[in-house]
Amino acid sequence: MLAYRKSDLDALAAITAIRTWADDGVLDAATAESLNLSFPPPFYSPNVFIRIGLFIFGAICALAALGLLFLMTNGWNSGNGFGTTLMVFGAGLAAGPEMLARRRKPFFRAGLEEAFTYGALISLLCGFWILIGFHGDLHYPLALFMGAIVSAAALRYVDGLLALAAAAFVFYAIFDLGSHGGDPARTALPFLIIALSAAVVYSAGWALSRPNLRYWHALWTVLRFATLMTGYAGGNYFVVKEARQAFLGSSFRGEEGIPMGAAFYAFTFCVPVIYIAWGLVRKDRLFLRAGLLCLALAVFTYKYYHHVMPMETGLTLVGIILITVAWFVLRIFKTVRFGITAERQEGSGRGLLDAESLAVLQSLASKNTAS
């Protein structure tokens, strides 16, 4: 399933842990340096500027190769020929990230392999779409198929952006299925979105706790946060009302409500509070951040339908309130309260868990040195 060696990903996780523990004071400088010597960087992972440059370079090379292929084949002078050319090009381009992942020092989040991967997927999926004769809207069977292909690529290359794209295909399929199912399906569509989001949030949280799925930790984290937001969007009054009017053919004028409007209004304002409370109780940063963002969206929803004050005045007052609340929160949590603090925790950090992990890490380091 993985394109990369698991031992390399474990070494990368060890390097990240050493850096974190050194910053937190769990490791002194000498120990951190000794451990770093035992775990040389397994991947070529440049800084963000080189990564962007390599991505642009890879995209230009891919487009030039595609243009040359069309010149050589003349597009095969038909729609099916065009689709076949894209499929052939996508299959050839897919060999690029495979070779880059199998080098002695593989490319990992370096930009070049990402450009080839995205180009190959776009070419393959567009070519397949043309060959099967879908020239109009993207319907749910094809969206689900595309989502499966993209999710397989996300798992193989540990790519969070592809994981988001796969989730978008699945949610689009649910939306397309509900929008063509008549009024009962349209009414149930928000609840389907909420239920699917809740299932993904739970599944991603479960995956984050499984050691054997640690290689995809970044994917589960991205999916969990994204589906926390889609779950809220599925029941947000503004999203439900405007989506029904814009995409589902239902018209609502002025202050005219929507079916079960009171329930959606309650959902809009209660869910952010639930997210924040859950994040504080369970010490879960993703829920806390999602709750704060959803709270801002709830205020926007209310302001959109109810004119209370001019926008400039409202934004100024909200800014003053947020700064004041932030100042009080920082003062209150300057010391540890309820297991929460605004201060960076030095030294002891995570206690027994760090000690056990450090012992394992030092054992691995000694084995690497001996070999």
C-alpha positions in Angstrom: 0.0 0.0 0.0 2.7 2.5 1.0 5.1 3.7 -1.7 7.7 4.5 0.9 9.6 2.2 3.2 8.1 1.9 6.6 11.5 2.1 8.2 12.1 5.5 6.6 8.8 6.8 7.9 9.7 5.5 11.4 13.0 7.2 11.2 11.3 10.5 10.1 8.9 10.2 13.1 11.9 9.6 15.4 13.7 12.7 14.1 10.5 14.7 14.7 10.2 13.4 18.2 13.8 14.1 19.0 13.4 17.7 17.8 10.1 18.1 19.8 11.6 16.7 23.0 14.7 18.8 22.6 12.6 21.9 22.3 10.5 20.9 25.4 13.6 20.2 27.5 12.9 16.5 27.8 16.3 15.9 26.1 19.5 17.8 26.8 21.5 19.1 23.8 24.1 16.3 24.0 21.6 13.5 24.1 19.6 15.1 21.3 22.7 15.4 19.1 23.7 11.8 19.9 20.3 10.5 18.8 20.2 12.7 15.7 23.5 11.1 14.6 21.8 7.7 14.9 18.9 8.8 12.7 20.1 10.5 9.5 17.3 12.1 7.4 15.8 9.3 5.3 14.1 11.6 2.8 14.9 14.5 0.5 12.4 17.1 1.9 13.5 20.7 1.1 12.2 23.9 2.5 8.9 25.3 1.4 10.4 27.7 -1.2 12.3 24.9 -3.0 9.3 22.7 -2.7 7.1 25.3 -4.5 9.8 25.7 -7.1 10.1 22.0 -7.7 6.3 21.7 -7.9 6.1 24.4 -10.6 9.0 22.8 -12.5 7.3 19.4 -12.4 4.0 20.9 -13.6 5.7 22.7 -16.5 7.6 19.5 -17.5 4.3 17.5 -17.3 2.4 20.0 -19.5 5.2 20.1 -22.0 5.2 16.3 -22.3 1.4 16.3 -22.7 1.6 18.9 -25.4 4.3 16.9 -27.2 2.2 13.8 -27.0 -0.8 15.5 -28.5 1.4 16.9 -31.3 2.7 13.4 -32.0 -0.8 11.7 -32.0 -2.8 14.8 -33.2 -5.2 14.1 -30.4 -6.4 11.0 -32.4 -8.9 13.4 -33.9 -11.9 12.3 -31.8 -13.3 12.5 -28.3 -12.3 8.9 -27.6 -8.9 9.5 -29.0 -8.5 12.5 -26.7 -9.5 10.5 -23.7 -7.2 7.6 -24.7 -4.3 10.0 -25.0 -4.9 11.4 -21.6 -5.1 7.9 -20.1 -1.8 6.9 -21.7 -0.2 10.1 -20.5 -1.5 9.7 -17.0 -0.3 6.1 -16.8 3.2 7.2 -18.0 3.3 10.1 -15.6 2.3 7.9 -12.7 5.7 6.2 -13.0 7.3 9.4 -11.9 6.3 9.4 -8.3 7.0 5.7 -8.1 10.6 6.1 -9.2 11.1 9.1 -6.9 9.7 7.1 -3.9 12.1 4.2 -4.6 15.3 6.2 -4.8 18.0 5.5 -2.2 17.0 8.8 -0.6 13.3 9.2 -1.7 11.6 12.5 -2.4 9.0 13.1 0.3 6.9 16.3 0.3 9.5 17.8 -2.0 7.1 19.2 -4.6 8.3 17.3 -7.7 6.6 13.9 -6.8 3.5 15.8 -5.8 3.3 17.6 -9.2 3.6 14.2 -11.0 1.1 12.5 -8.8 -1.6 15.3 -9.2 -1.0 15.5 -12.9 -1.3 11.7 -13.4 -4.5 11.6 -11.4 -6.1 14.5 -13.3 -5.1 13.0 -16.6 -6.3 9.5 -15.7 -9.6 10.6 -14.3 -10.4 13.1 -17.1 -9.5 10.6 -19.7 -11.7 8.0 -18.1 -14.5 10.5 -17.9 -14.3 11.2 -21.6 -14.0 7.5 -22.6 -17.2 6.4 -20.7 -19.1 9.2 -22.4 -19.8 11.5 -19.4 -19.8 15.0 -21.0 -22.2 16.7 -18.6 -22.5 16.8 -14.9 -20.4 14.6 -12.6 -22.9 12.1 -11.3 -22.6 10.2 -8.0 -21.4 6.8 -9.4 -18.5 8.4 -11.2 -17.8 10.7 -8.2 -17.6 7.6 -5.9 -15.3 5.8 -8.3 -13.0 8.9 -8.6 -13.0 9.2 -4.8 -11.8 5.6 -4.5 -9.0 6.2 -6.9 -7.9 9.4 -5.2 -8.1 7.8 -1.7 -5.9 4.9 -2.8 -3.3 7.5 -4.1 -3.6 9.4 -0.8 -2.9 6.3 1.2 0.0 5.2 -1.0 1.8 8.6 -1.0 0.6 9.8 2.5 -0.8 13.0 0.9 -3.2 15.1 3.0 -4.4 17.1 0.0 -5.4 14.0 -1.9 -7.3 12.8 1.3 -9.3 16.0 1.3 -10.0 15.6 -2.5 -11.2 12.0 -1.9 -13.5 13.2 0.9 -14.8 16.0 -1.4 -15.7 13.4 -4.1 -17.6 11.3 -1.5 -19.5 14.3 -0.1 -20.3 15.5 -3.7 -21.7 12.0 -4.4 -24.0 12.3 -1.4 -25.1 15.8 -2.4 -25.7 14.7 -6.0 -27.7 11.6 -4.9 -29.8 13.7 -2.5 -30.4 16.5 -4.9 -31.9 14.2 -7.5 -34.1 12.2 -5.1 -37.1 14.5 -4.8 -38.2 16.5 -1.8 -37.8 13.8 0.8 -34.2 13.2 -0.2 -33.5 17.0 -0.3 -35.0 17.4 3.2 -32.8 14.5 4.5 -29.6 15.7 2.7 -28.3 17.9 5.6 -28.8 15.0 8.0 -26.9 12.7 5.6 -24.0 15.2 5.5 -24.0 15.4 9.3 -24.1 11.7 9.7 -21.3 11.0 7.2 -19.2 13.7 8.8 -19.7 12.3 12.3 -18.8 8.8 11.0 -15.5 10.1 9.5 -14.7 12.1 12.6 -15.2 9.0 14.8 -13.2 6.8 12.3 -10.4 9.3 12.1 -10.2 9.5 15.8 -10.1 5.8 16.1 -7.3 5.6 13.5 -5.2 8.1 15.3 -5.2 5.8 18.3 -4.0 2.8 16.4 -0.2 2.3 16.3 -0.3 0.3 13.1 -2.0 3.2 11.3 0.6 5.7 12.5 2.1 6.2 9.0 -1.1 8.0 8.0 -1.4 10.2 11.1 -1.4 13.4 9.0 -4.2 12.1 6.8 -6.4 11.2 9.8 -5.8 14.6 11.4 -6.7 16.5 8.2 -9.8 14.5 7.6 -10.9 14.8 11.2 -10.7 18.6 11.2 -12.3 18.9 7.7 -15.2 16.7 8.6 -15.8 18.6 11.8 -16.3 21.6 9.6 -18.5 19.8 7.0 -20.6 18.4 9.8 -21.3 21.9 11.1 -21.8 23.2 7.6 -24.4 20.4 7.0 -26.7 21.9 9.7 -25.7 25.6 9.5 -28.9 27.6 8.8 -27.1 29.8 6.2 -25.6 26.9 4.3 -28.9 24.9 4.3 -31.0 27.8 3.2 -28.7 29.2 0.5 -27.8 25.7 -0.8 -31.4 24.8 -1.2 -32.1 28.0 -3.1 -29.0 27.9 -5.3 -28.5 24.2 -6.1 -31.7 22.4 -5.2 -34.3 24.5 -6.9 -36.1 25.7 -3.8 -36.8 29.4 -3.5 -37.0 31.4 -0.3 -37.6 35.1 -0.4 -36.4 37.6 2.2 -36.9 36.3 5.7 -38.9 33.3 4.6 -37.8 30.3 6.6 -37.0 26.7 5.5 -38.4 23.4 6.7 -37.3 22.7 10.3 -35.7 26.2 10.3 -35.8 26.4 14.2 -33.8 23.1 14.5 -31.2 24.4 12.0 -30.9 27.7 13.9 -30.4 25.8 17.2 -27.8 23.6 15.5 -26.0 26.7 14.2 -25.4 28.1 17.7 -25.3 25.0 19.8 -22.7 22.9 17.9 -19.8 25.5 18.3 -20.4 25.5 22.0 -20.4 21.6 22.1 -17.2 21.6 20.0 -15.5 24.0 22.4 -16.7 22.2 25.5 -15.6 18.8 24.1 -12.2 20.2 23.2 -11.7 21.6 26.7 -12.9 18.5 28.5 -11.0 16.0 26.3 -7.9 18.3 25.8 -8.5 18.0 22.0 -7.1 20.9 20.0 -8.9 20.0 16.8 -12.3 20.3 18.4 -11.3 23.5 20.2 -10.1 25.1 16.9 -13.1 23.9 15.0 -15.4 25.2 17.7 -13.9 28.7 17.6 -14.1 28.8 13.9 -17.7 27.6 13.9 -18.6 30.2 16.5 -17.4 32.9 14.2 -19.5 31.4 11.4 -22.5 31.3 13.7 -22.2 35.0 14.4 -21.9 35.6 10.6 -25.0 33.6 10.0 -27.0 35.6 12.5 -25.7 38.9 11.2 -26.5 37.9 7.6 -30.2 37.6 8.3 -30.7 40.2 11.1 -29.4 43.7 10.8 -28.3 44.8 14.2 -25.7 47.4 13.5 -23.5 48.6 10.6 -20.8 46.0 9.5 -17.9 48.3 10.5 -19.3 48.9 14.0 -20.0 45.2 14.5 -16.5 44.2 13.4 -14.9 46.8 15.7 -17.0 45.7 18.7 -16.4 42.0 18.0 -12.6 42.7 17.7 -12.6 44.5 21.1 -14.6 41.7 22.7 -12.3 39.0 21.3 -9.1 40.8 22.4 -10.6 41.3 25.9 -11.7 37.7 26.2 -8.3 36.5 24.9 -6.5 38.6 27.5 -8.6 37.3 30.4 -8.2 33.7 29.2 -4.4 34.1 29.0 -4.4 35.5 32.5 -6.6 32.8 33.9 -4.7 29.9 32.3 -1.2 31.4 33.0 -1.1 28.6 35.6 -2.5 25.1 35.0 -6.2 25.0 35.6 -8.3 21.9 34.9 -5.2 20.4 33.1 -5.1 23.3 30.7 -2.5 26.1 30.5 -1.6 28.8 28.0 2.1 28.4 28.9 4.5 26.1 27.0 5.2 23.1 29.2 8.9 22.5 29.7 10.8 19.6 31.0 8.5 16.9 32.4 6.0 17.3 29.6 4.2 14.0 29.1 5.9 12.1 31.9 5.8 8.3 31.7 4.8 8.2 28.0 7.9 10.3 27.1 10.1 8.1 29.2 8.9 4.9 27.6 9.1 6.4 24.1 12.6 7.7 24.8 13.8 4.3 26.0 12.5 2.7 22.8 14.1 5.4 20.7 17.5 5.0 22.4 17.2 1.2 21.9 16.6 1.7 18.2 19.4 4.2 18.0 21.8 1.7 19.5 20.7 -0.9 17.0 21.2 1.5 14.1 24.7 2.4 15.4 25.7 -1.2 15.8 24.5 -2.1 12.2 
